[in-house]
Amino acid sequence: MHAMNIRRRWMLRAAGAAFGSLSPWWPGLAWGQAGDLSSREASLAGWRRRIRQILERKRLPIIDVEATYVAGRTNIAYMIDQMNELEVAQIAFAPANAATSQQALDLHREYPEYFIPTSNSGEFPRWWNDPIAFLAGVRRELTTGQYYLMGEHEFRHYPSPEQVAAGQTVRDITIPLDGPAGEALFRLSEDTGLVFQLHYEIEDRLLPALETMLARYPKARLIWCHTAMVRYPQRASSYTPDYVRGLLERFGGLHFDLAIPDPAHVYKPSGERDSTLFSNGRLDGRWQAVIERHPDRFLAASDYRPPVEQQYRDNILRQRTLILDVLSEPSRHQVAYGNAWRLLTGERWTA
Ligand SMILES: [Zn+2]
């Protein structure tokens, strides 16, 4: 019944001249109400305006696609100052510790040019205690057509550095990617055309399930967060730049974000340097070659969350100097904001 409604709505729209140029996977549109189109256009116009203002200053705008919003803890005034200073055009803030994704809509309503409505981040107990119920809620929310991206979903997650420091191990998460929750998430992306973010620690034993799902859901689109963040190298011997290049060439819906720690960072529980995208303090040449070969598949991101709010500036500046600045001019524009624009809006960025 759903599928039929979607098709009927799409065909009605496709018949109208105003929609003639849209590709059939325009994210969210198939599910949205026709009445939302004007607010959608207003949202896109505001984002476009801010990106252009930064470009006109001959600076490189960033759309930050991975960030977790926590009401009462995220200092929005501070973040807006940071965004203005660092030329971050937009943040896709995914609310955590919330009953619904409504806060993302509220943020966008209050600061329309700054924040992109993103569904709940799957980084808190409501996700890992009952991922199926969580996704059923997201599915209902996406039918409004008001969201542009699905937040980060943890399927395999080691405790974060700040949790380790606090002696917390509660976020040692394992949810099978090829189980019911993974099926529901990949299917949701196929049904809506929206991209989801995946947190999936890099382990050899976990890769077959990912490849199975990518093959089973070829129209699903996802951003595998934290490129080359390897926290236990002995568990990840098969993950190499060549392996990732192969994945990109086999699976068109797969993307990666560049939210990773600084080159010298050591993940305490393993004692290993986890930012393997870098070697000798700079972008590793083999990884640089993969990004340059597939510049439409990598996205800038901060991994903002409230406990590390004060590091936002360093995280963005590091991404600029160590990654974006060393890419070719066209690739840098794609990775910083062009790919995000395309994935979130369904339109190619045009200046
Ligand atoms: Zn993550």
Boltz pocket constraint, residues with backbone or C-beta under 6 A from the ligand:
constraints:
  - pocket:
      binder: B
      contacts: [[A, 152], [A, 198], [A, 199], [A, 225], [A, 226]]
      max_distance: 6.0
